[in-house]
Amino acid sequence: MVSLPHTTLALPPNPNPNPNPNANTPTTLFTAISSSKNLRQLKQVHAQILKSNLDRSDDLLFNLLLSSCTLSPTLHYPLSVFNQISKPQTHLCNKLLREFSRRAEPDKALLVYERMRREDVAVDRFSFPPLLKAVSRASALTEGVEIHGLALKLGFDSDPFVETALVRMYAACERIMEARLVFDKMSCRDVVAWSIMINGYCQSGLFDTAFYLFEEMKNSNMEPDPDEMILSAILSACGRAGKLTYGKAIHDFIKENDIMVDSHLRSALVAMYAGSGSMDLAQQLFDKTSPKDFVVATAMVSGYSKLGRVEDARSIFNQIVEKDLVCWSAMISGYADSDRPQEALRLFNEMEVSGIRPDQVTMLSVISACGHLGALDQAKWVHLYVGKNGFGRVLSVNNALIDMYAKCGSLERAKEVFEKMRRRNVISWTTMITAFAMHGDASNALNFFNQMKDENVEPNGVTFVGVLYACSHAGLVEKGRKIFELMINEYNITPKHEHYGCMVDLYGRAGLLTEALEVIEAMPFAPNVVIWGSLMAACQIHGEMELGEFAAKQLLEMEPEHDGALVALSNIYAKQRRWEHVGMVRKKMKNSDISKERGYSRIELNNEVHEFLMADRSHKQADQIYKKLDEVVSELKWAGYTPNTCCVLVDLEEEEKKEAILLHSEKLALSYGLISKTKGSSIRIVKNLRICEDCHAFMKFASKVYEREIIVRDRTRFHHYKHGFCSCKDYW
């Protein structure tokens, strides 16, 4: 029970030294309550009621209570007033339940209900809808089930308003089956009941069931026709499930039934087409919208962002005058997911300046962008921001921080976040295992996997991908084979493409190409592009040109314009000096406007990220960088380094090949790091492609000659170079 706080209430100043003892009559006090403009005045009237000791004090207190609900920022004071009413009546309690159920603290309505039950105040059919609304908003399932039981006992469970409130309560508490049981027993279902049930399925991700129920509703001759809320929910489900055909059918239904398309429904139509990847239709609807409210515009930004069309998304984003958090988050996420991490972080800073505070969704995009960028200093700043702004205990945010630090090359900080977490789930363990795997630390990956099992956290399919990945990159063939069998036999997890891909990679990296091919042939479904790509890459590494050519052609049958496969096929022909075939492949790429992905390397210095391309001279310190590169090459040659031109697969003279290979982007990034970073400090480089054999040897020699730890993140893993050795043990 909430009791009235023991505070002294100041009486209003009274200019009359001899006040009339009859001045505080019920009539004057009722008038004083209705004329109170703020909580301070109301509390003064409250003090007068208590002092007057009138017979009608309960009525006065109840009126005061209703007024306090409007004037008080919280429900603490109204509850204290309620507890001073000696004999609350049912109809008055129902008014209070309705008021409390609408407020920001809906759980306080349950305190009113508790007192009603404790003091035998009757609960009638009008008590249940606001009570269940409060339960829905507070997600208080236990109390909701108890209230449902009381409704059954009192015979109110067949009241249509109570039934509808029960459906809403169970759906809001994510008990969709219980909601459906109540819904199916309803003798009369109105548009509200249908809307709640359909929306419940949509919120639970059960889109197909929502579609079936919508069709059932249309055939039920329900009056009136489906409203914009139901249609918006169904259209949203179509967009989230990618059901473009069904979404178009709903659009046709709206046209055929002359349903008015308001801004909410128009936004749902745009979001449906955008979510289904049909941006042309979404754009047509958007162009017809006038005025273009920010809800519809945000749906367009989100749609273009998800397709990676960030320039189109940004164009619409820039037109939105008053952007809300959802709009900012959609654009930040678009940049983060489209390999534009720097733009994502810049936009986040702009959002901060504009005064918009991020939520959990925004922070996950920002953390992802920072991890993709690989900039450790910025990662540290983001981590500090997370702590200062109240996200430090959010499980998903901590999981993302582990991944961010791992991708920025700091396993120590990743592990520190993991160890400080008060609660961990399977994602936490899996992220940490994957972090060790990408750094080539198979020993710790396997230790954490065993520790996870010891703590009774059951691994899932993604966990096994991480463990198999660790085995693959460490050459632990037999261990990987046992892990694969454990997954199937002990955990009853059916292998998916990614698991078979790991096994192909495991055998392929170890040079067991026959076994790798046998895995592909034994798969219960057709191999995908990734699996053929793994075999193709393994064949290139181990010089199995015939099988590599076969794998590349299989891949190209599935995806004829796959740039990686075409480049690999060209390289296979080049290694065999089949220049005519090289020309044919390159001609095809040119005619189809397919270009090889450009290699780049990034390095962070003083919170600024610098990016280099091969033979890049765009940097403002280019002259110093190239001078340092010449010096480094000379120093390394004295230490035994010799340029390895085997990976230069173009028809050039040997000296030209040596010149070309010395201009790779990671060598330029390293040279810039050497002239800019303090002596002895680590140098961290992020490369978007796999590091070549020559650059790998170059980094090993540089770590020894310059006595620096050099950390390179390439497309598939990390390489920690120290004292002339690499953490991958030359197995990558």
VEXNUMI-622969 format. One line per 8 residues: number of its first residue (from 1); their letters; for each residue x, y, z of C-alpha. Coordinates in steps of 0.5 Angstrom, whole numbers. Example, Ala and Ser with C-alpha at 12.3 -4.5 7.8 and 13.67 -1.06 7.14 Angstrom:
1 = as = 25/-9/16 | 27/-2/14 .
END
This chain:
1 = mvslphtt = 0/0/0 | 3/7/-2 | 2/12/4 | 1/19/4 | 8/22/5 | 9/26/12 | 10/33/9 | 8/39/12 .
9 = lalppnpn = 3/43/7 | 3/50/7 | -4/54/8 | -6/59/3 | -5/66/6 | -11/69/9 | -11/77/10 | -17/76/15 .
17 = pnpnpnan = -15/76/22 | -21/73/24 | -23/68/19 | -30/66/18 | -30/58/21 | -36/56/16 | -31/59/10 | -29/52/8 .
25 = tpttlfta = -36/49/6 | -36/43/1 | -38/48/-4 | -33/53/-3 | -28/47/-3 | -30/44/-9 | -30/51/-12 | -23/51/-10 .
33 = isssknlr = -21/44/-13 | -24/46/-20 | -20/53/-20 | -13/50/-18 | -8/52/-23 | -2/48/-21 | 0/42/-16 | 2/47/-10 .
41 = qlkqvhaq = -5/50/-10 | -8/43/-10 | -4/41/-4 | -6/48/0 | -14/46/-2 | -12/38/1 | -9/41/7 | -16/45/8 .
49 = ilksnldr = -20/39/7 | -16/35/12 | -17/41/17 | -24/42/16 | -26/35/18 | -32/35/14 | -37/29/13 | -36/29/5 .
57 = sddllfnl = -29/29/6 | -29/23/1 | -32/26/-4 | -28/32/-4 | -21/28/-4 | -24/24/-10 | -25/30/-14 | -18/33/-11 .
65 = llssctls = -15/26/-13 | -18/27/-21 | -15/34/-21 | -8/31/-18 | -8/26/-24 | -8/32/-29 | -3/37/-25 | 2/32/-22 .
73 = ptlhypls = 8/30/-26 | 8/23/-23 | 3/18/-20 | 6/19/-13 | 2/24/-10 | -5/22/-13 | -4/15/-10 | -3/18/-3 .
81 = vfnqiskp = -9/22/-4 | -13/15/-6 | -10/12/1 | -13/17/5 | -20/16/2 | -23/12/8 | -29/8/4 | -27/8/-4 .
89 = qthlcnkl = -33/6/-8 | -33/2/-14 | -35/7/-20 | -30/12/-17 | -25/7/-17 | -26/5/-24 | -25/12/-26 | -19/12/-23 .
97 = lrefsrra = -17/6/-26 | -18/9/-33 | -14/15/-31 | -8/11/-29 | -8/6/-34 | -7/12/-39 | -1/15/-35 | 6/14/-36 .
105 = epdkallv = 6/9/-30 | 1/4/-32 | 3/-1/-26 | 0/4/-21 | -7/2/-23 | -5/-5/-20 | -4/-2/-13 | -11/1/-14 .
113 = yermrred = -14/-6/-16 | -10/-9/-10 | -13/-4/-5 | -20/-6/-8 | -19/-13/-7 | -16/-12/0 | -22/-8/2 | -27/-12/-1 .
121 = vavdrfsf = -29/-6/-6 | -33/-10/-11 | -30/-11/-18 | -35/-10/-24 | -35/-11/-31 | -33/-4/-32 | -27/-5/-28 | -23/-10/-32 .
129 = ppllkavs = -22/-6/-39 | -18/-1/-36 | -14/-6/-31 | -13/-10/-37 | -10/-4/-41 | -5/-3/-35 | -3/-10/-35 | -2/-9/-43 .
137 = rasalteg = 2/-3/-42 | 6/-6/-36 | 7/-13/-39 | 5/-15/-32 | 3/-22/-35 | 3/-25/-28 | -2/-20/-25 | -6/-21/-32 .
145 = veihglal = -7/-28/-31 | -10/-27/-24 | -15/-22/-27 | -17/-26/-32 | -18/-32/-27 | -23/-26/-23 | -27/-25/-29 | -28/-32/-30 .
153 = klgfdsdp = -30/-33/-23 | -35/-27/-23 | -38/-29/-30 | -35/-23/-34 | -31/-27/-39 | -36/-27/-44 | -37/-19/-44 | -34/-17/-51 .
161 = fvetalvr = -30/-11/-48 | -27/-15/-43 | -26/-21/-48 | -22/-15/-53 | -18/-13/-47 | -16/-20/-45 | -14/-21/-52 | -10/-15/-52 .
169 = myaaceri = -7/-16/-46 | -4/-23/-48 | -2/-21/-55 | 2/-15/-51 | 5/-20/-46 | 8/-24/-52 | 3/-30/-51 | 0/-30/-57 .
177 = mearlvfd = -3/-37/-57 | -7/-35/-50 | -9/-29/-54 | -12/-33/-60 | -16/-38/-55 | -19/-32/-52 | -21/-29/-59 | -23/-36/-62 .
185 = kmscrdvv = -28/-36/-56 | -31/-29/-57 | -38/-29/-60 | -38/-22/-63 | -32/-20/-66 | -31/-12/-68 | -26/-9/-72 | -22/-7/-66 .
193 = awsiming = -21/-15/-64 | -19/-17/-71 | -14/-11/-71 | -11/-13/-64 | -11/-20/-66 | -8/-19/-73 | -3/-14/-70 | -1/-19/-65 .
201 = ycqsglfd = 1/-24/-70 | 5/-19/-74 | 9/-16/-67 | 11/-24/-66 | 13/-25/-73 | 8/-30/-75 | 6/-26/-82 | 3/-32/-85 .
209 = tafylfee = -2/-33/-80 | -3/-26/-80 | -5/-26/-87 | -9/-32/-86 | -13/-29/-81 | -14/-22/-85 | -17/-27/-90 | -22/-30/-85 .
217 = mknsnmep = -24/-23/-83 | -25/-21/-90 | -30/-27/-91 | -33/-26/-84 | -38/-20/-87 | -35/-16/-81 | -38/-9/-80 | -35/-4/-82 .
225 = dpdemils = -30/-6/-87 | -23/-6/-84 | -20/0/-82 | -13/4/-83 | -10/1/-77 | -11/-7/-79 | -9/-5/-86 | -3/-1/-84 .
233 = ailsacgr = -1/-7/-80 | -2/-12/-85 | 2/-8/-90 | 7/-7/-85 | 8/-15/-84 | 8/-15/-92 | 14/-11/-92 | 18/-14/-86 .
241 = agkltygk = 16/-21/-89 | 18/-19/-97 | 11/-21/-99 | 10/-16/-105 | 5/-20/-109 | 0/-20/-102 | 2/-13/-101 | 0/-11/-108 .
249 = aihdfike = -7/-15/-107 | -8/-11/-101 | -7/-5/-104 | -12/-7/-110 | -17/-8/-104 | -16/-1/-101 | -17/2/-108 | -23/-3/-110 .
257 = ndimvdsh = -27/-1/-103 | -26/6/-104 | -22/6/-97 | -19/13/-95 | -12/13/-96 | -9/18/-90 | -2/19/-88 | -2/13/-84 .
265 = lrsalvam = -4/8/-89 | 0/12/-95 | 6/11/-90 | 5/4/-89 | 4/3/-97 | 10/6/-98 | 14/2/-93 | 11/-4/-95 .
273 = yagsgsmd = 14/-3/-102 | 20/-1/-100 | 21/-6/-95 | 19/-11/-101 | 25/-8/-105 | 20/-5/-110 | 23/2/-109 | 20/4/-116 .
281 = laqqlfdk = 13/3/-114 | 15/6/-107 | 18/12/-111 | 11/13/-115 | 7/13/-109 | 12/18/-105 | 12/23/-111 | 4/23/-111 .
289 = tspkdfvv = 4/25/-103 | 3/32/-102 | 5/35/-97 | 11/30/-96 | 10/28/-88 | 17/26/-85 | 14/19/-83 | 13/17/-91 .
297 = atamvsgy = 20/20/-92 | 23/16/-87 | 20/10/-90 | 23/12/-96 | 30/13/-93 | 29/6/-89 | 28/3/-96 | 33/6/-100 .
305 = sklgrved = 38/4/-94 | 36/-3/-94 | 38/-4/-101 | 45/0/-101 | 42/6/-105 | 45/11/-100 | 45/16/-104 | 38/16/-106 .
313 = arsifnqi = 37/15/-99 | 41/21/-97 | 37/25/-102 | 31/24/-99 | 34/25/-92 | 36/32/-93 | 29/34/-96 | 26/32/-89 .
321 = vekdlvcw = 26/39/-85 | 24/36/-78 | 28/29/-77 | 26/25/-71 | 30/19/-68 | 28/14/-73 | 30/18/-79 | 37/19/-77 .
329 = samisgya = 37/12/-75 | 35/9/-81 | 40/13/-85 | 46/12/-80 | 44/4/-81 | 44/5/-88 | 51/8/-88 | 54/3/-83 .
337 = dsdrpqea = 51/-3/-87 | 54/-1/-94 | 61/0/-92 | 61/7/-91 | 63/7/-84 | 66/14/-84 | 59/17/-86 | 55/13/-81 .
345 = lrlfneme = 60/16/-75 | 60/23/-78 | 52/23/-79 | 52/21/-72 | 56/27/-69 | 51/31/-73 | 45/28/-70 | 48/29/-63 .
353 = vsgirpdq = 49/37/-65 | 42/37/-67 | 40/35/-60 | 37/28/-62 | 39/23/-57 | 40/16/-59 | 37/10/-57 | 39/2/-57 .
361 = vtmlsvis = 38/1/-64 | 42/7/-66 | 48/5/-62 | 48/-2/-65 | 49/2/-72 | 54/6/-69 | 58/1/-66 | 57/-4/-72 .
369 = acghlgal = 60/2/-76 | 66/3/-72 | 68/-4/-72 | 67/-4/-79 | 72/2/-80 | 77/-2/-75 | 79/5/-72 | 81/3/-64 .
377 = dqakwvhl = 81/10/-62 | 74/12/-64 | 72/5/-61 | 74/7/-55 | 70/14/-55 | 64/10/-57 | 65/5/-51 | 65/11/-47 .
385 = yvgkngfg = 59/14/-50 | 55/8/-49 | 57/8/-41 | 56/16/-40 | 49/15/-44 | 46/9/-40 | 47/4/-45 | 52/0/-41 .
393 = rvlsvnna = 48/-5/-38 | 44/-7/-45 | 46/-14/-47 | 45/-13/-54 | 50/-7/-54 | 55/-11/-50 | 55/-16/-55 | 56/-11/-60 .
401 = lidmyakc = 62/-8/-56 | 65/-15/-56 | 65/-15/-64 | 67/-8/-65 | 73/-9/-60 | 75/-15/-64 | 74/-12/-71 | 79/-6/-68 .
409 = gslerake = 84/-11/-67 | 84/-11/-59 | 82/-18/-56 | 84/-15/-49 | 79/-10/-49 | 74/-15/-52 | 75/-20/-47 | 75/-14/-42 .
417 = vfekmrrr = 68/-12/-44 | 66/-20/-44 | 68/-21/-37 | 65/-15/-34 | 58/-17/-36 | 53/-18/-31 | 49/-23/-36 | 51/-27/-42 .
425 = nviswttm = 47/-30/-47 | 49/-35/-53 | 51/-29/-57 | 56/-26/-52 | 59/-33/-52 | 59/-34/-59 | 61/-27/-61 | 67/-28/-56 .
433 = itafamhg = 69/-35/-59 | 69/-32/-66 | 73/-26/-64 | 79/-31/-62 | 77/-35/-69 | 78/-28/-73 | 85/-27/-69 | 87/-34/-70 .
441 = dasnalnf = 87/-36/-63 | 84/-43/-64 | 86/-45/-57 | 82/-39/-53 | 76/-40/-58 | 76/-48/-56 | 77/-46/-49 | 71/-41/-49 .
449 = fnqmkden = 67/-46/-52 | 68/-52/-47 | 67/-46/-41 | 61/-44/-45 | 58/-52/-44 | 61/-52/-37 | 56/-46/-35 | 50/-50/-39 .
457 = vepngvtf = 50/-45/-44 | 47/-49/-50 | 51/-47/-57 | 47/-46/-63 | 49/-46/-70 | 52/-40/-71 | 57/-42/-65 | 59/-48/-69 .
465 = vgvlyacs = 61/-43/-75 | 65/-39/-70 | 69/-46/-67 | 69/-49/-74 | 72/-42/-77 | 77/-42/-71 | 79/-50/-73 | 80/-48/-80 .
473 = haglvekg = 84/-42/-79 | 89/-46/-75 | 89/-52/-79 | 86/-56/-74 | 83/-61/-79 | 82/-67/-74 | 79/-62/-68 | 74/-59/-74 .
481 = rkifelmi = 72/-66/-76 | 70/-68/-69 | 67/-61/-67 | 62/-62/-74 | 60/-69/-71 | 59/-66/-64 | 54/-61/-67 | 50/-66/-71 .
489 = neynitpk = 50/-72/-66 | 50/-69/-59 | 46/-62/-60 | 42/-65/-66 | 44/-59/-70 | 42/-60/-78 | 48/-57/-82 | 47/-51/-86 .
497 = hehygcmv = 51/-48/-92 | 55/-44/-87 | 57/-51/-84 | 59/-54/-90 | 63/-48/-92 | 67/-48/-86 | 69/-56/-87 | 70/-54/-95 .
505 = dlygragl = 75/-49/-92 | 78/-53/-87 | 80/-58/-92 | 82/-53/-97 | 86/-49/-93 | 90/-56/-91 | 91/-58/-98 | 86/-64/-97 .
513 = ltealevi = 82/-62/-104 | 80/-69/-105 | 76/-69/-98 | 74/-62/-99 | 70/-64/-106 | 67/-70/-102 | 64/-65/-97 | 61/-62/-103 .
521 = eampfapn = 59/-68/-107 | 56/-71/-100 | 52/-65/-98 | 44/-66/-98 | 43/-59/-102 | 46/-56/-108 | 53/-52/-106 | 52/-44/-106 .
529 = vviwgslm = 57/-39/-109 | 61/-38/-102 | 62/-46/-102 | 65/-46/-109 | 69/-40/-108 | 72/-43/-102 | 74/-49/-106 | 76/-44/-112 .
537 = aacqihge = 81/-40/-107 | 84/-47/-104 | 86/-49/-111 | 89/-42/-112 | 93/-43/-106 | 95/-50/-107 | 96/-49/-115 | 91/-54/-117 .
545 = melgefaa = 89/-50/-123 | 84/-56/-126 | 80/-56/-120 | 80/-49/-119 | 78/-47/-126 | 72/-52/-125 | 70/-49/-118 | 70/-42/-122 .
553 = kqllemep = 66/-44/-127 | 61/-48/-123 | 61/-41/-119 | 60/-37/-125 | 54/-41/-127 | 50/-39/-121 | 53/-32/-121 | 55/-30/-128 .
561 = ehdgalva = 57/-23/-126 | 61/-25/-120 | 67/-21/-120 | 71/-25/-115 | 70/-31/-120 | 72/-28/-126 | 78/-25/-123 | 80/-32/-120 .
569 = lsniyakq = 79/-35/-127 | 83/-30/-130 | 89/-31/-125 | 89/-38/-126 | 90/-37/-133 | 95/-32/-132 | 99/-37/-128 | 99/-42/-133 .
577 = rrwehvgm = 101/-37/-138 | 94/-38/-142 | 94/-30/-144 | 89/-31/-149 | 84/-34/-144 | 86/-28/-140 | 84/-24/-145 | 77/-27/-146 .
585 = vrkkmkns = 76/-26/-139 | 78/-19/-138 | 74/-18/-145 | 68/-21/-142 | 69/-16/-136 | 69/-10/-140 | 63/-11/-144 | 59/-13/-138 .
593 = diskergy = 62/-7/-134 | 65/-11/-129 | 71/-9/-125 | 75/-12/-120 | 74/-9/-113 | 79/-4/-111 | 84/-6/-106 | 85/0/-100 .
601 = srielnne = 88/0/-94 | 86/5/-88 | 90/7/-82 | 88/11/-76 | 92/17/-73 | 90/22/-68 | 82/20/-69 | 83/21/-76 .
609 = vheflmad = 82/15/-81 | 87/16/-87 | 85/11/-93 | 90/9/-99 | 89/6/-106 | 95/2/-110 | 100/7/-112 | 96/13/-109 .
617 = rshkqadq = 99/20/-109 | 93/23/-107 | 95/24/-99 | 97/31/-97 | 104/28/-95 | 105/23/-101 | 112/26/-102 | 114/24/-95 .
625 = iykkldev = 110/17/-95 | 114/15/-102 | 120/17/-99 | 119/13/-93 | 117/7/-97 | 124/7/-101 | 127/8/-94 | 123/2/-91 .
633 = vselkwag = 124/-3/-98 | 132/-1/-97 | 132/-3/-90 | 128/-9/-91 | 132/-12/-97 | 138/-11/-92 | 135/-16/-87 | 133/-21/-93 .
641 = ytpntccv = 127/-19/-96 | 126/-20/-103 | 120/-18/-107 | 115/-24/-109 | 112/-23/-116 | 108/-29/-116 | 102/-26/-115 | 102/-20/-120 .
649 = lvdleeee = 98/-24/-125 | 99/-19/-131 | 103/-20/-137 | 109/-15/-135 | 117/-15/-135 | 120/-18/-128 | 122/-11/-126 | 115/-8/-127 .
657 = kkeaillh = 112/-13/-123 | 117/-11/-117 | 115/-4/-118 | 108/-5/-118 | 108/-10/-112 | 112/-5/-108 | 106/0/-109 | 101/-4/-105 .
665 = seklalsy = 96/0/-101 | 98/-3/-94 | 105/-2/-96 | 103/6/-96 | 99/5/-90 | 105/2/-86 | 110/8/-89 | 105/13/-87 .
673 = glisktkg = 104/10/-80 | 112/10/-79 | 113/17/-80 | 107/19/-76 | 107/15/-70 | 111/15/-64 | 117/10/-64 | 115/3/-61 .
681 = ssirivkn = 108/4/-62 | 103/-1/-65 | 101/0/-72 | 94/-2/-74 | 92/-3/-81 | 85/-5/-84 | 85/-8/-91 | 79/-10/-95 .
689 = lricedch = 82/-15/-99 | 86/-22/-97 | 93/-19/-96 | 98/-22/-101 | 104/-27/-100 | 109/-21/-101 | 105/-16/-97 | 105/-21/-91 .
697 = afmkfask = 113/-22/-92 | 114/-15/-92 | 110/-14/-86 | 114/-19/-82 | 121/-16/-84 | 118/-9/-82 | 116/-12/-75 | 123/-14/-74 .
705 = vyereiiv = 127/-9/-77 | 123/-3/-74 | 121/-7/-67 | 114/-5/-68 | 108/-9/-67 | 104/-9/-74 | 97/-11/-74 | 93/-12/-80 .
713 = rdrtrfhh = 86/-14/-81 | 85/-17/-88 | 78/-19/-91 | 78/-26/-87 | 82/-25/-81 | 87/-21/-77 | 95/-22/-77 | 99/-20/-71 .
721 = ykhgfcsc = 106/-19/-74 | 112/-18/-68 | 119/-20/-68 | 119/-22/-75 | 113/-27/-74 | 106/-27/-76 | 100/-30/-71 | 97/-34/-77 .
729 = kdyw = 104/-38/-77 | 104/-37/-85 | 97/-41/-85 | 92/-36/-88 .
END
